[in-house]
Amino acid sequence: MFKQMKWLAVGLTAATLSVNAVAQNDRALDLDALLKQLEEGQFAQSQQNKQREQAFVSQRAQQDQILADTRAQRDQKLATSEALETQFEENEFKLADLNQALDARLGSLKELFGVLQQVAGDTKSKFQNSMISAQIPGRSDFLDNMAQEMGKSSKLASIDEIERVWFEMQREMTESGKVTKFTTNVVEAGGQKVSKEVVRVGPFALVSGGKYLDYNGITGTVAELIRQPADRYGSSAADLQASNGELVQLGIDPTGGSILGLLVQAPDLQERVEQGGVVGYIILIVGAFGLLLALERLITLTLVRTKVNKQLKSKSINPNNPLGRVLKVREDYPNADVEALELHLTEAILGEVPKLGRNLTIIKIISVVAPLMGLLGTVTGMINTFQAITLFGTGDPKLMAGGISTALVTTVLGLVVAIPMTLLYAMLNTRSKNIVYILQEQASGVIAERAERG
């Protein structure tokens, strides 16, 4: 019933379409012609539906066949998976039995190979950082490869490999006691790579052209130290390279470069002064000025003392020295009484004292002011240190190093200036007073002579 209604609806739809088409094309068609067209359309629709049903049935059979084939493949894969799992379990048991048999057959050799692997790893790191590798490269690569192969698999070391490990260790010990020359590429401080003759002192030092070299085990390159140690070490390195077997004193680093690296990082005198900042430079300028004044006074007083000593030994009066000018007062006032002569001599001595003590007060002031300026630099450096602590905390000591360096260096500079200035002032003041004492002594003698004569 439902199927008939379906066909009726389809027919009505087709009829409606046909009627519309007929109405559009030909308004003159009659009812018989319309009925005939409906019958023909119904027959064509029925034939088309039957063809569709046959195609659907044939495709369904094909789909069933594909489904059956897929299920068969699934069953086959499941069977293969179960077989592989069974085989895997059996292989695990066999592998365990083989490993157990291998361990039993190795016996004490297993411990030997373990020790060999450990020794190879430790020796590899030593060779990599050894300066001997600069002359004999590639030793650490062999040990590294052998240690990795023995660690990742069950491969055992051969007799040749064991002997080579022993040979390399023996060669390292032998070369550690030799001083040899060889040619290799050296990276200079400017970045250029140049082939040079290098002298190796065991595993302790590499020198070339009077300069110390550094060996980088990671890159396998030899490079000049950007900063060289003190000149006395450089001169001994040059003497070593120029020697033909003679004994030469040379500074070596038994740690393999650690102490040398710290030594070259130590700031020199110029860098120490620069750490003092503005206050440090002012202290040095003041100290240099005081030193010039002290040198001038030292030379002047030495010359004056020489002339005074000559005047003491001479009977003739020479006015080119303070004693001669004081004694000349006796000749200028031959008839003066004792009191008048004493006043004239005192006047002459007082005239010579300022000349002898000139600039000594400035030297004394510098000896007092220099440590005060050092204290000023200390306070300034500590202020900078506390500011760094306030901003960044105390986690990184390098942030506080600048202020602490300024504080300490300025204190040192102040003391360096104050101590010699104090000593120079004491020495110059003593020399000046000694000359004044001679003048007073000779003046007293003149007065006593005039008093006896009167």
NORSUL-V802520 format. One record per run of one state. SS is the DSSP state (~ for helix, > for strand, _ for the rest). FROM is the first residue (numbers start at 1). TO is the last residue. If there is no record, write none. Layout:
((SS FROM TO) (SS FROM TO))
This chain:
((_ 1 1) (~ 2 25) (_ 26 30) (~ 31 106) (_ 107 107) (~ 108 129) (_ 130 130) (~ 131 134) (_ 135 138) (~ 139 152) (_ 153 158) (~ 159 175) (_ 176 178) (> 179 187) (_ 188 192) (> 193 201) (_ 202 204) (> 205 208) (_ 209 210) (> 211 216) (_ 217 220) (> 221 224) (_ 225 230) (~ 231 242) (_ 243 257) (~ 258 265) (_ 266 268) (~ 269 275) (_ 276 276) (~ 277 313) (_ 314 321) (~ 322 332) (_ 333 337) (~ 338 356) (_ 357 359) (~ 360 392) (_ 393 397) (~ 398 453) (_ 454 454))
